[in-house]
Amino acid sequence: MSSPALGGSVSGVAASSAASAPATSPVSHLRTLALVGPAAAGKTTLAEALLVQAGMVGAAGSVERGSTTSDFDPIERRMQHSLHTSVLHLDHQGLRIHLLDTPGSADCLGQSLPALEAVETAAIVINATSGIEPMAVRMMAWAAERQLDRMLIVNRIDAPGFNAAALLAQIQATFGRECLPLNLPANGGREVVDCWFAPEATPGHEADVSSVAAAHRALVEQVVEVDSAFVERYLEEGDVDARELHAPLEQALREGHLIPVVFVSAKVGTGVSALLDVIAQLLPDPSEGNLPDFFKGEGSAARPMHARVDPDAHVLAQVFKVTIDPYVGKLGIFRIHQGTVTPNSLLYVGDGRKPFKVGHLFRLQGKTHTEIPSAGPGDIVAVAKVDEIAFDAVLHDAAEDDHIHLKPLPFPVPVHGLALKPRRHGDEQRLSEVLAKLAAEDPCLRVEHVASTHETVVYGLGELHLRVLLERLREGYRVEVETAPPRIAYRESITTTAQAQYRHKKQSGGAGQFGEVHLQVEPLARGAGFEFVDVVKGGAIPGQFIPAVEKGVRLAMDAGVVSGHPVVDVRVTVLDGKHHSVDSKEIAFVTAGRKAFILAVREAQPVVLEPVVDVEISAPEAMIGDITGDLAARRGEVRSTTPQLGGRASVKARVPLSELSGYQLRLNALTRGEGSYTLALSHHDAVPPGVQAEMVKGWQLRDED
């Protein structure tokens, strides 16, 4: 095994040769695990503790000192929390464990969610003193939807005042009675005692909460329920040796019938060794977890298929992370589900027709890349400098395996916008290229070039997301930009049906321009998008000009009609028109289609739509009244309040996004810095009439002659 801290490397690539790296591990010797959950739960510190316990690093790094294996990015070190998913590995009891350390901020979901595609088990890490936070609930739901094995890791059990009984009760109330402890804190959180293999506590090592015997009995009863043969035996004998229950245990984990809970204190090391043993002995290998949902084909013709956990089969792998370094180039990180990849393998990217040759195959340990000779099912590896690789692409070595893809992830819609302009004249093209690279790394970053305003607008998941983007532009790519206030993704639509016609006629000597379009607009349901229908009869508009009409309509939709925002959820039907045998040209029907659409929309009782978001706020319970009052003043609708541990509570509300600009500062003022919030797009809804009147008044429609 190569050292994770090898010197003499360039750009973090270890100097060891592929010949000296370990061979592919058998599938049964692999475990894959993602640490997910809220920020400040201690995931990175726990990952570091696991690396130390397994002997992969000599001493534990510190988040505060910026010395952890996971957080190697300079911006992460300065901010003292994770911004990217870090890929790690460790060896324990002869097994190879692939470990993903994910960021916990809701602004970083474009990094943390894809980690669920690469593992059999999602480990939701909970801060013992904070209890169940919104991100833990969201990650648990996403992991369940992906049919992953799930476990809960309660960290910081040595914190003063930690109440294990209350937290276990909250866990079961939130996630179900199937959440049962595999071990329990003891001696005031300074040690943990096993409840699975040990039927009762040894003298002097009694648990701080419940009892080992009761916890063991609950675990065994939960596991044997999935196998009738063991149920009968348990009823007859009163217990079953846990070492005989491996198969039903894996079945219970796969089916979500058991969600184990383990206790640790990553900072001081309590329970870390026990956690490693749980990962090695109880968590599934790639053949024991639920196989991911692959589909072959597109749209309604797609049919489900499963990979075979077989190193001798043809290759199927999925790219779950892409990084583009200004100096090293593109790095594609992927999980192999089927087959074996080696240097010199020829792999296709998705439905690409030309394969690329694997030059070097790397195993990652944070920023260190160690070259390896091969990798098989369950392995997480990387290749560098392959331009064709893209996020979520499926890699395969058989041309007939094109059009295979995984079930799409439910990424939140980016709704926080920021207009960017290069500070130096002439950097426009470079800014565009760099933003394209950053968007290729992050599925929750969207870049728009607004032709009507000549602006470049980036949309992210929140203020932190956009702040990190600006820092990466400046520090990583040396691109300085000026920013405009955050833009809100308003939209326009219509509420009734209307018709209009427009004749475009231009004569300036010689051949002129002529085109006339009669069309109808009608509203569609929210989210339905755009439909274009041609019912022209008798060749009034020749068929070759109908695409030009649609182009004109789309240009008008993109530019907006009443407030300068894109028009959505509308059906346009071309009814009739006129043409001239000599003067009719494509540009004439583009213009006529655009202006006929504008006239029709103005008669169709247009409305401006604003994004409305679901907000979840966590704060001290004593301050909830001030928070709900402030939300009401922001046109918000409070939907629920829920008590949490430690004198805290959560508030769920629905609020127009425009009312939340700078909300973290306001929340800090209301809670003395102890409040946090997450948001996700709910829907678009009409702005109040007074707001729309102001927006329309301030908009000057840019029209072409």
N, C-alpha and C positions, 0 to 999 in steps of 0.2 A: 504494500500500500504506500502510495506516495505521501509525502508530508504535505499538510495543508498550508504550510508556511514556507514553501520552497523559495530560495532566493535565486538570483541569476535568471529571472524571467522577464519577458517583455510584455507590457500591457496586461499583466496578471496571468499570462500563460505559463504554466509550470514547465521547467526545462526537462523534465523526465520524458523518456521516450515511450511510445505506445507499447513497445515490447516489454518494458519493465512494469507496466501498470497491471492490476489484477484482471483476470479473465472475467467473462460474464458470469454473474451469480445465477445459480439455479432459481427458478421461479419460487420455489418453496422457501428460499433463503432471502427473500425480498419483502420489505414492508414499505409502504408509501403513506405519508401523513402530512396534512397541512394544518398548521397552527393558525386559527382564524378567531375573530372576535373583536371586541371593542378596543379602541386605543387605550393605552395606559393599563392594560390588563397584565402586562409583563411577558408578552409572547417572545420578544427578542431576547430578554434576559433568560427566559426558560430555554430557548434554543441554544444559547451560549452554555447554560448549565448542562444540557444534554451532551453537547460536544465535549465539554470538560470531563464529564462522568465516563464517556466512552473512550477517552484518551485521544481524541482527535485534535485538541488544542491543549497547550500546557497549562494555561491559566485563563480564567474567565475574563473576557473583556467587559467593559461597562458602557451602557448607553450614555451616561453622563459624561464620560471621558471620550466618547466617540471612538471606542476601540473594539466594538463587537465585530464578529465575523460577518454578521448579516448586514448591518448598516454601514456599508463602505462608501456610499455616495457622500460627497462633501456637504451637500445640502441636508441630507438626513442627519449627518453628524452635528451640523450646526443647529438644526431644529430639535434634535434629540428625540426623534421618533421616526418610525419607518415610513417610507413613501413608495417603496417598490417591494414586490415579492422577491425574496432571496432564496436561492436554491442551495441546499446543504446536503451533506450525507455523513453518516457515521456507521461504525461497525460495532456490533454487540452480540455476544453469544454465537459468533459465527455467522451472523446475519448482516446484510446490508440494508440500512434504513435510509430512505430518501425523505428528507424533511424540508418542507416549504414554510418559511416564516413570512407571513403576510402583514401588510399594514392594516390598522384598525379604523382609520378615519373613513367616514362615509364619502369623503371626497376622493378616496383612493380605491373605490370599488372596481375601477377598470383594471387594477392590478390584483386585487385579492380574489375577486370572483373567478377568474380563469384558473386559479390554483385548484379549484374543486374539480376541474377536468382531468387533473394529472394524478389523482390519488384515490386510494380505496377508502381512506378514513379521514373525516374532518374532525379535528379536535378543537372544540370551542373553548377558548380560555376565558375564565371569569375572574375578575378581581374580587377577592373574598370580602373586601370591605364595601364594594360598590353594589354587589348583587347583580341581578339580571339587568343588563343595559340593552337599549334598542338594537345595537349592532349584533349582540349575541342572539337575539330573537330572529333577526333577519338572516343571519348566517345559518342558524339551525334550520330555518324553513327552506333556504336554498339548498342546503346539503340533503335534506329529506327529499326535495323535489328531484334531485339528481340521483337519488337512491344510494347515497353513500352510507357506509357505516359511520356512526357518530359516537363521540365520547365527549364528556365535559371534564375539563381540568380546572379545578379551583386553585388559584395561585394566591400567595401571600397569606397563608393560614397562620403565620406567626404574628400577624398584625394585632395590636392591642384591641381587645373588645370583640374579636371575631367570634361570631355565634354560628357554629356549624349546623346546629339543629334548625335554626331559623332559615339559613341559606338552603339547606336540603329541602325544607318545606316549600320555599319559594321556587326552587328548581322543579319540583314535582308539580306544583300548582301551575307553572308556566309551560312546562314541556311534557308532563305526563308522569304517571306512576311507574313507567318503565325505566325511569332514571334512578338507578340504584348504585350505591357506593361499592367500589371494589376494594377500597381501603378507607380508613377513618383516621382523622387526626387524633393524636394522643399526646399526653404530657404537655398540655398547653400549646399544641401546634409545633412542638420541637421534634416530633417524630410521627410516623404513620404506621398503622398496623393493618396487615393483610386480612381481608374478609372472604377471599375466594378460595384459596388453597387451605387456609386455616379455619377449621370448623368452630374454633373458640379461641379466645385470647389466652396468651401465656401469662402467668402471674407477673405482675408489675408492669404490664403493657396494655392495660385496659384503655379502651377508646374514650375520648372526651365526650362523645355523643352516642346515644343508642348503645348497642353492644355488638361485639364481633359475631357472637352466635346468632343474634337476630338478623344482622346484615347478611351473614353467610346463608342462612335459611332462605331469606327473601331472594337472593341471587339464584340459588339452586332451583327454587320453585319456579322462578321466572324462566330459566333456561330449559328445564325439563318439559315445560308446557308445549314446546314446539315438537316434541318427540314422544308419542304415546307409549313406546316401550319403556322409556325412562320414567314416565309418569307412574306407571304401574310399579316399577321397581322402587321408586321413591316412596310411594304410599306403603309398600310392604316393609322396606328397610329403614325408613325415616331419614335417610341421607344417601347421597351418591358421591363417590370420590370425584372431586373436581377434575382430576387428571383424565378421567374417562369421558368428560363432557365436551371435548374439543369440538366435535362435529355439530352437536346441537347449539353450542355457544356461538359458533360462526354463523349458523342459520339464524339464531336470534338476533345477532348483530346485523346481518344482511336485511332481515325483515323489519328492523326497527323495533323488535319486541324487547330488546334490551339496549339501553343507552347507558354505558358505565360512567360512573363519576369517580375521579381520583383527586387526591389532595396533594399539593406541593407548596413549597416556598422556594422559588427559583433562586432568590437572592442568597439564601443561606444554605441551600442544597437539600432541605428536608423533602423527602419523598421523590427526589429526582431518580435515584437508583431504582426505586420501586416502579416509577413510571417507565423507565427503560425496559424493565422486566415485563411490564404489562404490554408494551408495544411488541416486544419480541415473542412473547408466549401466547398472547390472546388476540392480538389484532390480525386481520386477514392478510394472507399473501395475495398476489394478483389473481390467482385462480380461485380464491375463496370469496372475494368481494363480488358485488353486482357488476356485471359487465356494462360498459357505457352504451348509450343508445346511438349507434351509428345508423345513418340512412344512406341508401344508394338511390340516386335519381333526384329530380328537382320537383318542387311543388307537390301537387296532388299525386304525381306519379312516383314519388319517393316511397321506398319500401324499407322497413326496418331490417337491420342486420346486426350481428354481434361479431366482434373479433374473437379469434381463437387464441387462447394463451398458449401459443405453441412457437418455440424458437425456430422450428424448421419450416413454418408456413411463410407465405410471402408477407412482406412488410406492410403494416398499418401503424402509423404514428400520427400524433396530433400536436401541432405547434400551439402552446398555450402562453408563450411569452416571447416577445421580440424586443431586443434592445439595439439601438443604433448609436454607437460611440463615434464622436467626431474624429477620433484617431484610429480606432481599431476597426470600425465598420459595423456591419449588421451581424448580430448574433441571434440565431434562432434556437430556442430552447423547447424541447419536445419530449413527450411521454410516448414510449413505444408500447403499443397494445398487442402487437402480433409480429412474429418474425424476428430476424436478427440484422442489425446494422453494423457494418464495419467500414473502416477507411477503404475507399475504392468502390463502395456500394453506389449503384446508380438509382437515384430516387426521383420520382415525379412529384411535383407540387400541385395538388388538387387535380384539375382537369387539364393541366399543362401538357403539351405534346412532346416537350423535349426534357429529358431527365438531366439532373445535375450530378456530378461525381462528388462523393463525400471525400474531401481531402484529409481533414483531421476531425476526429470525434473526441469530444471533451466531456469530462465529468466536472461539475462545478462545486466549489466550496466558497461561497461568497464571491469575491472578486477573483479568486484563483481558479484557473482552468487547467486541469490535468488531462493529458492525452491518454486515451484508452484504446485497446485493440478491438473491442466489440461491445455491443449492448443488446439485450434481448427484452422480452416482455416484462413490463414493470419498471424498466430502467428510465431514468430521467437524464437526458444528455443534451448536448448542444453541438451545432456546427456554425462555423463563422464564414463571413464573406460570401454568402449565397444571396444574391439580389432578389431572386424569385420568391424566397420564403416570406410568408406574411402571417400575421396573427390568425389563428383558428384554421390554418390550412392543414389538410390531411396529406401526409407524406406516404408514398407507396412505391413499390418497385415493379408493379405490373400495370401495363397500359390499360387493361380492362377494368382496373379499379378506379377509374376516374369518376367524378361526380359522387364521391363518398364524402359525407360530412357528418359532424356530430350535431345533436339537437342544440339549437342556438341557446346561449345563455340569456337570462332575463336582465340585461343591463339597464340601469336607470337612464332616463333621457337627460342629457346635459341641458340645463336651462339657464345657467349663469353665463352671460355674455360680456365680452370685453372687446372694444374696437382697438386695433393696433395699427401703428404707422411707424415705419423705420425712421429713426432719428437722423440718419445720414442719407442724403439724397443719393440714389443709385443702388440702395440696398433692398429695393422692393422685390427683386427676383430672389435674392438670397433669403429674405424673410419667408417668402412663399415656399422655398425648398426646405428650409429648416422646419417650418410648421408641418409640412407634409411628413417629414421624418418623425416628429413628435407624435403626430396623429397615428402613424403606423404602429407606434409602441403602445398606444393607449386607446382602447375601444370606446372610452367615454369622453374623448376629446374630439370635438367637431370643429372644422374650419370652414368658413363660408366667405366667398368673395362676392360682395354685394355690388353688382354692376351699377345700380341706380344711384348709389352714394359713393362709389369708388372706395369702399372700405373693406378691410380684412377683419372679420369678426371671428373670435374663437369662443366656443361654448364649452363650459366645464360643469362639474358637479357642485362647485361651491367656491368660496373665496380662497380657501387654501389651495385648491386645485389650480386656480388661475395664478395665484402668487408663485407657486412652484414652477409653473410654466414660464413665467417672466424671468425667474432666477435661472432656469436652464438656458433660456435664450441668451441671457447676459453672460453667465459663467461658462456654460458648455460650448456655446457657439459664437460668442463675442458679437452678438447682434443686439444693439441698443434700440429700444422702441419707445414711442410715446403712446400713452393709453388714454382712451376716452372713458367716461363713466360707464359702468356695466350696462349693457343693452338688454332689454327684456324681449323675449321672442314672441312679440305680439303677432297676431294673424288677423286677416279679414275674412269675412264670409257674408252670405246673404240669407235673408229670411223668407223671401217669397220669389215667385217666378216672374220674369220680365223678358221682354224682347226689345231688340234694337237693330238698326241697320246702319251701315256706313258705306259711302261711296268714296273711293280714293281715285282722284283724277288729276293727272299732272301732265301738262303739255308745255314744252319749252323748245319747240322746233325739232323736227325729226320725230323719231319714235317717242311716244309718250308712255305714261303709266295709267292703267285702268284696272280697277277691281272693285266689286261691290259684294258685300256680305250681309245677309240677314241671319241673325242667330237668336237663340233663346238660352237663358241661364235659369237654373233651378237649384234650390239647396239640397244638399245631401246630409246624411247623418254625420255627427261629429266623428272625425277620424276616418271617414270614408275616402278622403282624398279628392281625386279629380277624374272625371269621365268626359270623354270627347266622342260625340255621336254625329255621324254624317247621314242626313236624310234628304239630301239634295236630289231632285228629280230632273230628268231630261237634259242633263249636262249643262245646267245653268252655270255651275262652276265646274270646269273640267277637272277630272279626277287628279291630274297632276298638280293642281293648285290647292287641293284640300290639305295636304301637309303644311303648306305655307300658312293657311288660315290657322291651323292648330299651333304653329310656331308663334304667330302673332298673339294668340290667346295666352299662350304660356309666358311670353314676354311681359304681357300686361299683368298676369297673375304674380309673377316674380317681383315686379316693381311695386305692386299695390295700386289701389284705386282711390281710396278715401283718406288713408293715413300713412301710406308708404310702406306697408307691411304685406307680406305674401298673402294671396287669396287662397283659401282652402275649402274643401268640402263643397264642391260645386260641379254640376253637370252642365256641359255646354253642348247644345244641339245646333248644328248648322242647318238652317231651314231652306234657304234659297240664296240667290245672288245673280250677278250678271258678269259677263266677261266681254272682252273685245278681241276679235281675231288677231289684231296686230299689236295693240298696246298692252294687253294683259301680260303681266310678268309676275314672277314669284314675289318680288318685293312689294308689288301693289297689293297682293292678297295678304301678305304679312301685315302691312299697315292697316288694311281694311279690317282684318280679323281682330287686331289689337284694339282699334278704336271702337269697333262695334261692341266688343266685350266690355270696354270701359263704360260706354253709354248704357248698356244693359244692366251692369252691376249698380250703377248709380240709381237706377229705377227699381232695383230689387230689394230696397230697404236694407242696405248694407250695415253690418255690425263689426266692431273691432273686438277681437277675442284676446283675452289675456291668459297666460298660464297660471293655473291654480295648483299649489303644491300641498302635499301632506307633510306636516311638520310634527316631529316628535321631540319634545324638550324634556331634559332631565335636570332637576334643580332641587335645592332644599325645600322640604314640604312647606315651611313657614312662608315661603316667597311665591307659592303657586297662585295666590290671589292676585298679586301684582302682575304676574305673567299673563294670566287669563284676561285681566282688564286691559293690558297693553295689546294683546292679540285682538280683542274686540275693537279697539280703536284703529286697528290696521285692517278692518273689514274681515277679520278672521272668524271662523266658526269653530268653537271648542267642541270636540267630539267625545273626549273622555279624559279623566284623570285617574291615575293608578298609583297607590302607595308603593314605595320601594324600601329596601333595607337601608339602615343607617340614617333614618329621618329624611329620606328623599322621596320624591314623587315624579311621575312622568305625566306629561300633558300631550295629548294628540289633538291636532287641530288642522283645519284646512284654510289656507291663507293665500291671497293673490301674491305672486312672486314679487311684483313691483313694490309691495309694502314691506319687503324683508331686506331691502338694501342696507348693508351695514348692521344687520340685526345682531351679530355677535357682540358688537360694542354695546348695544342697548341691553342685551341679556346680561353682559358682564356688570353693567351698572345696576340692574335689578337684583342680581344674585351675588354681588361682591366677587365676581369672577368664578363662581361655583356652578354656573349653568352651562350646558352644552346642548346642541340640537343637531338633528339630521333632517333632510328633506328629500322628497321624491316627487316627480311630476304626477299629478292626479289627472287633470284634464284642462282643456281651455274653456273659458266661459266669457260671456259678453261683459265688457266693462260698463260701469254705470253711465247713463246718458250724458251727464255733465262731463265726465272724463272723456267720453268719445267726442263731444263737441269741441273740447279744447284740443284734442289730438288732430281732429279734422281741420280746425282753424289754423293750426301751426304747420300744416303740411301743404307744400306747393307741389302739385303733381308735375313731374318732369316729363314733358311730352315732346315728341319729335314732330317736326313740320311734315 
